[in-house]
Amino acid sequence: MNRLAASSVEPWSGERLVLTVAACAAGWAIVALACLAVGSTGEIGWPSRDILHIRREYVLLASLVGAALACAGVAYQAILRNPLADPYLLGASSGAMLATYLWQFPAMLGAIALGEQLFSFVGALAAVGVVFAIASRGGRLEPITLLLVGVIVNAVNGSVFLLINALVKDPATPGGPLMFLVGGLQTNLRPAQIYSAAAIIAGGWMVLLYITGQLNVATLGEGEATALGVRIHPLRWVALITATLVTASAVAVSGPIGFIGLVCPHLGRLIVGNDQRKLLPLATALGASLLCIADAASRWLARDTAAGTALPVGVLTGLLGGPFFLLLLWRNARSLATTEGGR
Amino acid sequence: MTTTITATPLLHATNVSFAYGDKPVLREVRVALAPGEVVALIGPNGSCKSTLIKTLLGHLPATGDVTWDGKSIRAWRRRDLARLVAYLPQSPTFDPQQRVADVLRMGRAPYWGPFGLESTRDVEVVQRVIDELHLNEWTTRRMDEISGGQRQLVYVARALIQEPRALLLDEPNTYLDLRHQVELGRLMRRLARERSLGLLVASHDLNLAAAFADRLVLLQDGAVAADGPPDEVLDPELLTRVYGVRMERLTREGKPPLLVPDAQGR
């Protein structure tokens, strides 16, 4: 007799959760170690102690930012029931980017008192708030409208960034403010910046992991989720605010790196399905690994340039993620048409 | 079709009123449901059957008193209420890629711990319901690989996996052919009889409702027009007035009456 599928016979216990997280972490660790071996001169091999120190910083930062964006993407997609939602497309990243950029100006006294991370969060929240306010109709968020408004808010935020940049006559060179506009890993960060971002991202991730069971139920309609014991409105707030906070913390140290939050949940779903309890740890590890790989690739691609300047990783993730997004959009439009036709 | 009705009803709702903005849609509705009882909620389109079900579940903020197991709906924690009452909406949401087994497991959500952790009992209950409803063949299939009728049975199973004492179903026959409608009706009767489950079912089909329900509650413009055994509520004059189409009643020996609309009439 067919029982429940082999993988489902065991309950989702504490041991399985710990094992899953450990396996995901181990997978990421292997990728991260491999990325440590890729240098900006084109050589591949274990580096000297000094170079290892520098590369380790890049690899860890890439992992932190990638993990943050991917786990935020899982939360956004589940709670908005929208496979196209991600921190970048929702405007959260560009809002945080603009706020972080503004934070450095002495005129922003109030902002400085708030702290960089918090101000970045306010920027992200404001951008997401604007996107939701414009995109929602009678409390409903149409997937495509949401994306259109997100794209426009991103464009406006980017333009404001460039305008201020031009006004203060800060040359938009690669490695300078331009790096922050497209998203790239920086090495000129203070330890406090990195530690506070890491602490917020780790805390946010734990909160999201805690609510993964409820996020599973939230992927059903509101009435069904409520009937299954989930208080959907408080859950929505917790998930959106946590995901936005995690995004803002990542953007504050790296700028708005695109598509990691979109691609990784989908890659994860190909492996474990849409069970958020497994998807969150897996997508997080995939995000960390993918951005490590993108960072190593940008180092490797820079081997022949005169200045040896690495490409901002945001350029690479955009190049790879853009077509992936178009594919998703095409598939999504097709499946929506099929569902409507079949009912 | 007699049922022993215990002193404490599962559901007791009185003076339930609800308005969408300024427009009142439910007017002082009174409805009760006892363990082991099948109650069919009937009425024409716009009589607010679905709205009533949503207010009984506390999904819509109605005025009046709704008590479940003697406790006001406002005092229930969502999670605890989900262990007492299960709900099957008219068009349940489904992810076409999701496996049937994963849809069923979701029925245990009101019992999951933090991080969505499951107990061995959770898995046992899922397996027991799968066995009882003979769903074993489908558990590994995706939701888009089974028929509409099979999907409906999966939703009923998910509701039973909640181990509720009451089940609220909104037009469960919408996507079912005649055979599946009859099978679902029999299943509802069996659940009421064997598990003392109280079932409240919104239905458009008067005859099917009469065949399987102990009691019919007829709604008209958001108010109760009649509440009683099928024989009493299926009054052709009353139904003609409520539905706006002339009805003819055919009586049958030892069976509930059949109501037929007079297509030739006014």
Interface residues (C-beta under 8 A of the other chain):
Chain A: M1 N2 R3 L4 A5 S8 V9 E10 P11 W12 S13 G14 L17 L209 Y210 T212 G213 Q214 N216 V217 T219 L220 G221 G223 E224 T226 A227 L228 G229 V230 R231 G273 N274 D275 Q276 R277 S335 T339 R343
Chain B: K54 L57 H59 R78 R79 D80 L81 A82 R83 V85 A86 Y87 P89 S91 P92 T93 D95 P96 Q97 Q98 R99 A101 D102 R105 M106 G107 A109 P110 W112 G113 P114 F115 G116 L117 E118 S119 T120 D122 V123 V126 Q127 I130 N136 E137 T139 T140 Q162
